[in-house]
C-alpha cells in the first residue's frame, strides 16, 4: 500500500511461485498477497519437497537447476 492505494507487484498465474527467492535462500520472510477473485493457494513446505526429490530424478534435476539460477 502506498498512500492507501494498492499497486500490483506481480501478477500471478496458475502454478506461480510466490517469493521463491526467499524460499531458495532459506531465509525468513513475509509476503502479503490479495486474490482478485476466488482462488486456491497451496503451500509446499521445503521438508516435503526434500522428501520427494530423492524419489524423482527428473524433478530433482529441474528443481536443483532452477534453484541455482535463482540464487545467483
Chimera marker file (.cmm) of the C-alpha trace (Angstrom):
<marker_set name="trace">
<marker id="1" x="0.000" y="0.000" z="0.000" r="1" g="1" b="0" radius="0.5"/>
<marker id="2" x="1.252" y="3.409" z="-0.865" r="1" g="1" b="0" radius="0.5"/>
<marker id="3" x="-0.792" y="6.325" z="0.402" r="1" g="1" b="0" radius="0.5"/>
<marker id="4" x="-3.790" y="3.983" z="0.782" r="1" g="1" b="0" radius="0.5"/>
<marker id="5" x="-3.584" y="2.915" z="-2.873" r="1" g="1" b="0" radius="0.5"/>
<marker id="6" x="-2.873" y="-0.683" z="-3.796" r="1" g="1" b="0" radius="0.5"/>
<marker id="7" x="-0.430" y="-1.438" z="-6.565" r="1" g="1" b="0" radius="0.5"/>
<marker id="8" x="0.361" y="-4.737" z="-8.245" r="1" g="1" b="0" radius="0.5"/>
<marker id="9" x="3.899" y="-6.006" z="-7.788" r="1" g="1" b="0" radius="0.5"/>
<marker id="10" x="3.379" y="-9.229" z="-9.650" r="1" g="1" b="0" radius="0.5"/>
<marker id="11" x="0.504" y="-10.819" z="-11.491" r="1" g="1" b="0" radius="0.5"/>
<marker id="12" x="0.202" y="-14.466" z="-10.548" r="1" g="1" b="0" radius="0.5"/>
<marker id="13" x="-0.971" y="-17.219" z="-12.823" r="1" g="1" b="0" radius="0.5"/>
<marker id="14" x="-1.750" y="-20.889" z="-12.287" r="1" g="1" b="0" radius="0.5"/>
<marker id="15" x="1.420" y="-22.527" z="-10.986" r="1" g="1" b="0" radius="0.5"/>
<marker id="16" x="3.080" y="-19.256" z="-9.936" r="1" g="1" b="0" radius="0.5"/>
<marker id="17" x="5.559" y="-19.436" z="-7.091" r="1" g="1" b="0" radius="0.5"/>
<marker id="18" x="5.243" y="-16.651" z="-4.535" r="1" g="1" b="0" radius="0.5"/>
<marker id="19" x="8.523" y="-15.282" z="-3.165" r="1" g="1" b="0" radius="0.5"/>
<marker id="20" x="10.641" y="-18.169" z="-4.463" r="1" g="1" b="0" radius="0.5"/>
<marker id="21" x="13.959" y="-16.367" z="-3.891" r="1" g="1" b="0" radius="0.5"/>
<marker id="22" x="13.390" y="-16.289" z="-0.130" r="1" g="1" b="0" radius="0.5"/>
<marker id="23" x="12.400" y="-19.961" z="-0.325" r="1" g="1" b="0" radius="0.5"/>
<marker id="24" x="15.644" y="-20.964" z="-2.039" r="1" g="1" b="0" radius="0.5"/>
<marker id="25" x="17.832" y="-18.743" z="0.116" r="1" g="1" b="0" radius="0.5"/>
<marker id="26" x="16.195" y="-20.408" z="3.140" r="1" g="1" b="0" radius="0.5"/>
<marker id="27" x="15.637" y="-17.053" z="4.801" r="1" g="1" b="0" radius="0.5"/>
<marker id="28" x="12.706" y="-15.939" z="6.882" r="1" g="1" b="0" radius="0.5"/>
<marker id="29" x="10.396" y="-13.567" z="5.106" r="1" g="1" b="0" radius="0.5"/>
<marker id="30" x="6.819" y="-12.398" z="4.798" r="1" g="1" b="0" radius="0.5"/>
<marker id="31" x="4.686" y="-11.991" z="1.744" r="1" g="1" b="0" radius="0.5"/>
<marker id="32" x="1.274" y="-10.385" z="1.807" r="1" g="1" b="0" radius="0.5"/>
<marker id="33" x="-0.981" y="-11.003" z="-1.131" r="1" g="1" b="0" radius="0.5"/>
<marker id="34" x="-4.572" y="-10.476" z="-2.091" r="1" g="1" b="0" radius="0.5"/>
<marker id="35" x="-6.566" y="-12.502" z="-4.572" r="1" g="1" b="0" radius="0.5"/>
<marker id="36" x="-8.619" y="-10.624" z="-7.140" r="1" g="1" b="0" radius="0.5"/>
<marker id="37" x="-11.206" y="-13.420" z="-7.256" r="1" g="1" b="0" radius="0.5"/>
<marker id="38" x="-11.937" y="-16.724" z="-5.563" r="1" g="1" b="0" radius="0.5"/>
<marker id="39" x="-8.701" y="-18.693" z="-5.682" r="1" g="1" b="0" radius="0.5"/>
<marker id="40" x="-6.898" y="-21.629" z="-4.141" r="1" g="1" b="0" radius="0.5"/>
<marker id="41" x="-3.421" y="-21.232" z="-2.693" r="1" g="1" b="0" radius="0.5"/>
<marker id="42" x="-1.325" y="-24.311" z="-1.939" r="1" g="1" b="0" radius="0.5"/>
<marker id="43" x="1.798" y="-24.409" z="0.197" r="1" g="1" b="0" radius="0.5"/>
<marker id="44" x="4.557" y="-26.987" z="-0.172" r="1" g="1" b="0" radius="0.5"/>
<marker id="45" x="6.946" y="-26.995" z="2.778" r="1" g="1" b="0" radius="0.5"/>
<marker id="46" x="10.634" y="-27.394" z="1.903" r="1" g="1" b="0" radius="0.5"/>
<marker id="47" x="10.749" y="-30.506" z="4.110" r="1" g="1" b="0" radius="0.5"/>
<marker id="48" x="8.124" y="-32.182" z="1.908" r="1" g="1" b="0" radius="0.5"/>
<marker id="49" x="9.974" y="-31.162" z="-1.245" r="1" g="1" b="0" radius="0.5"/>
<marker id="50" x="13.193" y="-32.634" z="0.146" r="1" g="1" b="0" radius="0.5"/>
<marker id="51" x="11.350" y="-35.902" z="0.865" r="1" g="1" b="0" radius="0.5"/>
<marker id="52" x="10.003" y="-36.066" z="-2.699" r="1" g="1" b="0" radius="0.5"/>
<marker id="53" x="13.169" y="-35.149" z="-4.623" r="1" g="1" b="0" radius="0.5"/>
<marker id="54" x="15.180" y="-38.336" z="-3.952" r="1" g="1" b="0" radius="0.5"/>
<marker id="55" x="12.379" y="-40.439" z="-5.453" r="1" g="1" b="0" radius="0.5"/>
<marker id="56" x="12.040" y="-38.402" z="-8.674" r="1" g="1" b="0" radius="0.5"/>
<marker id="57" x="15.295" y="-37.979" z="-10.572" r="1" g="1" b="0" radius="0.5"/>
<marker id="58" x="13.973" y="-35.654" z="-13.295" r="1" g="1" b="0" radius="0.5"/>
<marker id="59" x="12.165" y="-33.397" z="-10.815" r="1" g="1" b="0" radius="0.5"/>
<marker id="60" x="15.306" y="-33.231" z="-8.643" r="1" g="1" b="0" radius="0.5"/>
<marker id="61" x="17.395" y="-32.238" z="-11.673" r="1" g="1" b="0" radius="0.5"/>
<marker id="62" x="14.958" y="-29.477" z="-12.712" r="1" g="1" b="0" radius="0.5"/>
<marker id="63" x="14.484" y="-28.255" z="-9.146" r="1" g="1" b="0" radius="0.5"/>
<marker id="64" x="18.218" y="-28.000" z="-8.452" r="1" g="1" b="0" radius="0.5"/>
<marker id="65" x="18.819" y="-26.255" z="-11.789" r="1" g="1" b="0" radius="0.5"/>
<marker id="66" x="16.080" y="-23.710" z="-11.045" r="1" g="1" b="0" radius="0.5"/>
<marker id="67" x="17.434" y="-23.232" z="-7.528" r="1" g="1" b="0" radius="0.5"/>
<marker id="68" x="20.964" y="-22.486" z="-8.823" r="1" g="1" b="0" radius="0.5"/>
<marker id="69" x="19.662" y="-19.983" z="-11.402" r="1" g="1" b="0" radius="0.5"/>
<marker id="70" x="17.541" y="-18.265" z="-8.756" r="1" g="1" b="0" radius="0.5"/>
<marker id="71" x="20.222" y="-17.914" z="-6.086" r="1" g="1" b="0" radius="0.5"/>
<marker id="72" x="22.757" y="-16.300" z="-8.459" r="1" g="1" b="0" radius="0.5"/>
<link id1="1" id2="2" r="1" g="1" b="0" radius="0.2"/>
<link id1="2" id2="3" r="1" g="1" b="0" radius="0.2"/>
<link id1="3" id2="4" r="1" g="1" b="0" radius="0.2"/>
<link id1="4" id2="5" r="1" g="1" b="0" radius="0.2"/>
<link id1="5" id2="6" r="1" g="1" b="0" radius="0.2"/>
<link id1="6" id2="7" r="1" g="1" b="0" radius="0.2"/>
<link id1="7" id2="8" r="1" g="1" b="0" radius="0.2"/>
<link id1="8" id2="9" r="1" g="1" b="0" radius="0.2"/>
<link id1="9" id2="10" r="1" g="1" b="0" radius="0.2"/>
<link id1="10" id2="11" r="1" g="1" b="0" radius="0.2"/>
<link id1="11" id2="12" r="1" g="1" b="0" radius="0.2"/>
<link id1="12" id2="13" r="1" g="1" b="0" radius="0.2"/>
<link id1="13" id2="14" r="1" g="1" b="0" radius="0.2"/>
<link id1="14" id2="15" r="1" g="1" b="0" radius="0.2"/>
<link id1="15" id2="16" r="1" g="1" b="0" radius="0.2"/>
<link id1="16" id2="17" r="1" g="1" b="0" radius="0.2"/>
<link id1="17" id2="18" r="1" g="1" b="0" radius="0.2"/>
<link id1="18" id2="19" r="1" g="1" b="0" radius="0.2"/>
<link id1="19" id2="20" r="1" g="1" b="0" radius="0.2"/>
<link id1="20" id2="21" r="1" g="1" b="0" radius="0.2"/>
<link id1="21" id2="22" r="1" g="1" b="0" radius="0.2"/>
<link id1="22" id2="23" r="1" g="1" b="0" radius="0.2"/>
<link id1="23" id2="24" r="1" g="1" b="0" radius="0.2"/>
<link id1="24" id2="25" r="1" g="1" b="0" radius="0.2"/>
<link id1="25" id2="26" r="1" g="1" b="0" radius="0.2"/>
<link id1="26" id2="27" r="1" g="1" b="0" radius="0.2"/>
<link id1="27" id2="28" r="1" g="1" b="0" radius="0.2"/>
<link id1="28" id2="29" r="1" g="1" b="0" radius="0.2"/>
<link id1="29" id2="30" r="1" g="1" b="0" radius="0.2"/>
<link id1="30" id2="31" r="1" g="1" b="0" radius="0.2"/>
<link id1="31" id2="32" r="1" g="1" b="0" radius="0.2"/>
<link id1="32" id2="33" r="1" g="1" b="0" radius="0.2"/>
<link id1="33" id2="34" r="1" g="1" b="0" radius="0.2"/>
<link id1="34" id2="35" r="1" g="1" b="0" radius="0.2"/>
<link id1="35" id2="36" r="1" g="1" b="0" radius="0.2"/>
<link id1="36" id2="37" r="1" g="1" b="0" radius="0.2"/>
<link id1="37" id2="38" r="1" g="1" b="0" radius="0.2"/>
<link id1="38" id2="39" r="1" g="1" b="0" radius="0.2"/>
<link id1="39" id2="40" r="1" g="1" b="0" radius="0.2"/>
<link id1="40" id2="41" r="1" g="1" b="0" radius="0.2"/>
<link id1="41" id2="42" r="1" g="1" b="0" radius="0.2"/>
<link id1="42" id2="43" r="1" g="1" b="0" radius="0.2"/>
<link id1="43" id2="44" r="1" g="1" b="0" radius="0.2"/>
<link id1="44" id2="45" r="1" g="1" b="0" radius="0.2"/>
<link id1="45" id2="46" r="1" g="1" b="0" radius="0.2"/>
<link id1="46" id2="47" r="1" g="1" b="0" radius="0.2"/>
<link id1="47" id2="48" r="1" g="1" b="0" radius="0.2"/>
<link id1="48" id2="49" r="1" g="1" b="0" radius="0.2"/>
<link id1="49" id2="50" r="1" g="1" b="0" radius="0.2"/>
<link id1="50" id2="51" r="1" g="1" b="0" radius="0.2"/>
<link id1="51" id2="52" r="1" g="1" b="0" radius="0.2"/>
<link id1="52" id2="53" r="1" g="1" b="0" radius="0.2"/>
<link id1="53" id2="54" r="1" g="1" b="0" radius="0.2"/>
<link id1="54" id2="55" r="1" g="1" b="0" radius="0.2"/>
<link id1="55" id2="56" r="1" g="1" b="0" radius="0.2"/>
<link id1="56" id2="57" r="1" g="1" b="0" radius="0.2"/>
<link id1="57" id2="58" r="1" g="1" b="0" radius="0.2"/>
<link id1="58" id2="59" r="1" g="1" b="0" radius="0.2"/>
<link id1="59" id2="60" r="1" g="1" b="0" radius="0.2"/>
<link id1="60" id2="61" r="1" g="1" b="0" radius="0.2"/>
<link id1="61" id2="62" r="1" g="1" b="0" radius="0.2"/>
<link id1="62" id2="63" r="1" g="1" b="0" radius="0.2"/>
<link id1="63" id2="64" r="1" g="1" b="0" radius="0.2"/>
<link id1="64" id2="65" r="1" g="1" b="0" radius="0.2"/>
<link id1="65" id2="66" r="1" g="1" b="0" radius="0.2"/>
<link id1="66" id2="67" r="1" g="1" b="0" radius="0.2"/>
<link id1="67" id2="68" r="1" g="1" b="0" radius="0.2"/>
<link id1="68" id2="69" r="1" g="1" b="0" radius="0.2"/>
<link id1="69" id2="70" r="1" g="1" b="0" radius="0.2"/>
<link id1="70" id2="71" r="1" g="1" b="0" radius="0.2"/>
<link id1="71" id2="72" r="1" g="1" b="0" radius="0.2"/>
</marker_set>
